[in-house]
């Protein structure tokens, strides 16, 4: 369970869990996938990651998450929405 602001490490852990423990290097995600999302994941896996984060933080994220261009931007989006009470 994630408490407090989301960190890059926690995002990486969520992605690894969704991807069945496969090593994930978010900084190079665009190098290993041609998917058009900030995590470089196949669209179904990206949606799974976002669903986990929505459940953890009780905020809707998918439409805004699709507009993020980097993993760090996604972390900032989540933390902004959580602190704003969206």
C-alpha atoms as an extended CHARMM CRD file, in Angstrom:
* protein
*
        86  EXT
         1         1  UNK       CA              0.0000000000        0.0000000000        0.0000000000  PROA      1               0.0000000000
         2         2  UNK       CA              1.2660000000        3.4140000000       -0.9380000000  PROA      2               0.0000000000
         3         3  UNK       CA              0.8540000000        6.1790000000        1.5950000000  PROA      3               0.0000000000
         4         4  UNK       CA              1.7670000000        9.7910000000        1.0520000000  PROA      4               0.0000000000
         5         5  UNK       CA              3.0880000000       11.2130000000       -2.1930000000  PROA      5               0.0000000000
         6         6  UNK       CA              3.9850000000        8.7550000000       -4.9350000000  PROA      6               0.0000000000
         7         7  UNK       CA              7.6990000000        8.3730000000       -5.6310000000  PROA      7               0.0000000000
         8         8  UNK       CA              9.4550000000        7.1800000000       -8.7640000000  PROA      8               0.0000000000
         9         9  UNK       CA             10.5360000000        4.0900000000       -6.8480000000  PROA      9               0.0000000000
        10        10  UNK       CA              6.9370000000        3.2620000000       -5.9260000000  PROA      10              0.0000000000
        11        11  UNK       CA              5.8180000000        3.8060000000       -9.5160000000  PROA      11              0.0000000000
        12        12  UNK       CA              8.5510000000        1.4360000000      -10.6730000000  PROA      12              0.0000000000
        13        13  UNK       CA              7.3910000000       -1.1530000000       -8.1190000000  PROA      13              0.0000000000
        14        14  UNK       CA              3.7760000000       -0.9040000000       -9.2980000000  PROA      14              0.0000000000
        15        15  UNK       CA              4.8580000000       -1.2990000000      -12.9160000000  PROA      15              0.0000000000
        16        16  UNK       CA              7.0380000000       -4.3120000000      -12.0470000000  PROA      16              0.0000000000
        17        17  UNK       CA              4.1450000000       -5.9180000000      -10.1660000000  PROA      17              0.0000000000
        18        18  UNK       CA              1.7440000000       -5.4030000000      -13.0610000000  PROA      18              0.0000000000
        19        19  UNK       CA              4.3760000000       -6.7120000000      -15.4770000000  PROA      19              0.0000000000
        20        20  UNK       CA              4.7800000000       -9.9050000000      -13.4470000000  PROA      20              0.0000000000
        21        21  UNK       CA              8.0740000000       -8.9270000000      -11.8810000000  PROA      21              0.0000000000
        22        22  UNK       CA              9.8350000000       -8.1610000000      -15.1550000000  PROA      22              0.0000000000
        23        23  UNK       CA             12.6150000000       -5.6450000000      -14.5870000000  PROA      23              0.0000000000
        24        24  UNK       CA             11.4270000000       -2.1950000000      -15.5310000000  PROA      24              0.0000000000
        25        25  UNK       CA             13.6040000000        0.7910000000      -16.2610000000  PROA      25              0.0000000000
        26        26  UNK       CA             11.2190000000        3.6920000000      -16.5800000000  PROA      26              0.0000000000
        27        27  UNK       CA             13.9310000000        6.0700000000      -17.6410000000  PROA      27              0.0000000000
        28        28  UNK       CA             14.4710000000        4.0540000000      -20.8230000000  PROA      28              0.0000000000
        29        29  UNK       CA             10.8960000000        2.9290000000      -21.3900000000  PROA      29              0.0000000000
        30        30  UNK       CA             10.6360000000        4.6310000000      -24.7700000000  PROA      30              0.0000000000
        31        31  UNK       CA             13.6810000000        2.6930000000      -25.9690000000  PROA      31              0.0000000000
        32        32  UNK       CA             12.0830000000       -0.7260000000      -25.4600000000  PROA      32              0.0000000000
        33        33  UNK       CA              8.5330000000       -0.0810000000      -26.5910000000  PROA      33              0.0000000000
        34        34  UNK       CA              6.8120000000        1.8020000000      -29.3580000000  PROA      34              0.0000000000
        35        35  UNK       CA              3.6640000000        2.3460000000      -27.3130000000  PROA      35              0.0000000000
        36        36  UNK       CA              2.4190000000        5.9120000000      -27.0620000000  PROA      36              0.0000000000
        37        37  UNK       CA              2.3440000000        6.2780000000      -23.2860000000  PROA      37              0.0000000000
        38        38  UNK       CA              4.7650000000        7.7480000000      -20.7980000000  PROA      38              0.0000000000
        39        39  UNK       CA              5.7560000000        4.3680000000      -19.3620000000  PROA      39              0.0000000000
        40        40  UNK       CA              6.4650000000        2.7610000000      -22.7260000000  PROA      40              0.0000000000
        41        41  UNK       CA              4.1770000000       -0.1440000000      -21.8620000000  PROA      41              0.0000000000
        42        42  UNK       CA              1.6940000000       -1.9590000000      -24.0560000000  PROA      42              0.0000000000
        43        43  UNK       CA             -1.6330000000       -0.1410000000      -23.7610000000  PROA      43              0.0000000000
        44        44  UNK       CA             -3.3030000000       -2.9220000000      -21.7570000000  PROA      44              0.0000000000
        45        45  UNK       CA             -0.4560000000       -2.9880000000      -19.2030000000  PROA      45              0.0000000000
        46        46  UNK       CA             -0.4680000000        0.8040000000      -18.9970000000  PROA      46              0.0000000000
        47        47  UNK       CA             -4.1940000000        0.7270000000      -18.2390000000  PROA      47              0.0000000000
        48        48  UNK       CA             -3.5560000000       -1.8870000000      -15.5200000000  PROA      48              0.0000000000
        49        49  UNK       CA             -0.8690000000        0.2790000000      -13.9090000000  PROA      49              0.0000000000
        50        50  UNK       CA             -3.1790000000        3.2940000000      -13.9560000000  PROA      50              0.0000000000
        51        51  UNK       CA             -6.0340000000        1.2200000000      -12.4800000000  PROA      51              0.0000000000
        52        52  UNK       CA             -3.7860000000        0.1800000000       -9.5780000000  PROA      52              0.0000000000
        53        53  UNK       CA             -2.7760000000        3.7900000000       -8.9800000000  PROA      53              0.0000000000
        54        54  UNK       CA             -6.4100000000        4.9500000000       -9.1550000000  PROA      54              0.0000000000
        55        55  UNK       CA             -7.3020000000        2.3660000000       -6.5250000000  PROA      55              0.0000000000
        56        56  UNK       CA             -4.3990000000        3.3620000000       -4.2800000000  PROA      56              0.0000000000
        57        57  UNK       CA             -5.0590000000        7.0820000000       -4.4490000000  PROA      57              0.0000000000
        58        58  UNK       CA             -8.8290000000        7.1780000000       -5.0310000000  PROA      58              0.0000000000
        59        59  UNK       CA             -8.5190000000        9.5550000000       -7.9760000000  PROA      59              0.0000000000
        60        60  UNK       CA             -9.3790000000        9.1370000000      -11.6790000000  PROA      60              0.0000000000
        61        61  UNK       CA             -6.1870000000        9.2460000000      -13.7210000000  PROA      61              0.0000000000
        62        62  UNK       CA             -6.4310000000        7.5840000000      -17.1230000000  PROA      62              0.0000000000
        63        63  UNK       CA             -7.3990000000       10.5430000000      -19.3600000000  PROA      63              0.0000000000
        64        64  UNK       CA             -4.7250000000       12.7880000000      -17.8450000000  PROA      64              0.0000000000
        65        65  UNK       CA             -2.1610000000        9.9790000000      -17.6190000000  PROA      65              0.0000000000
        66        66  UNK       CA             -2.4470000000        9.4050000000      -21.3600000000  PROA      66              0.0000000000
        67        67  UNK       CA             -1.2570000000       12.9890000000      -21.8950000000  PROA      67              0.0000000000
        68        68  UNK       CA              1.8780000000       12.5700000000      -19.7430000000  PROA      68              0.0000000000
        69        69  UNK       CA              5.1220000000       12.3000000000      -21.6800000000  PROA      69              0.0000000000
        70        70  UNK       CA              7.4810000000       10.9980000000      -18.9640000000  PROA      70              0.0000000000
        71        71  UNK       CA              7.1870000000        8.8060000000      -15.8680000000  PROA      71              0.0000000000
        72        72  UNK       CA              8.1650000000       11.7830000000      -13.6970000000  PROA      72              0.0000000000
        73        73  UNK       CA              5.3320000000       13.8180000000      -15.2090000000  PROA      73              0.0000000000
        74        74  UNK       CA              2.9300000000       10.9910000000      -14.2930000000  PROA      74              0.0000000000
        75        75  UNK       CA              4.1940000000       11.0120000000      -10.6970000000  PROA      75              0.0000000000
        76        76  UNK       CA              3.7110000000       14.7840000000      -10.5450000000  PROA      76              0.0000000000
        77        77  UNK       CA              0.1870000000       14.4720000000      -11.9670000000  PROA      77              0.0000000000
        78        78  UNK       CA             -0.7940000000       11.8980000000       -9.3720000000  PROA      78              0.0000000000
        79        79  UNK       CA              0.6670000000       13.8750000000       -6.4930000000  PROA      79              0.0000000000
        80        80  UNK       CA             -1.0320000000       17.0650000000       -7.6960000000  PROA      80              0.0000000000
        81        81  UNK       CA             -4.4080000000       15.3670000000       -7.9620000000  PROA      81              0.0000000000
        82        82  UNK       CA             -4.0630000000       13.7270000000       -4.5610000000  PROA      82              0.0000000000
        83        83  UNK       CA             -3.1070000000       16.9530000000       -2.8000000000  PROA      83              0.0000000000
        84        84  UNK       CA             -5.8180000000       18.9460000000       -4.5800000000  PROA      84              0.0000000000
        85        85  UNK       CA             -8.5030000000       16.4800000000       -3.5630000000  PROA      85              0.0000000000
        86        86  UNK       CA             -9.6940000000       15.8170000000       -7.1300000000  PROA      86              0.0000000000
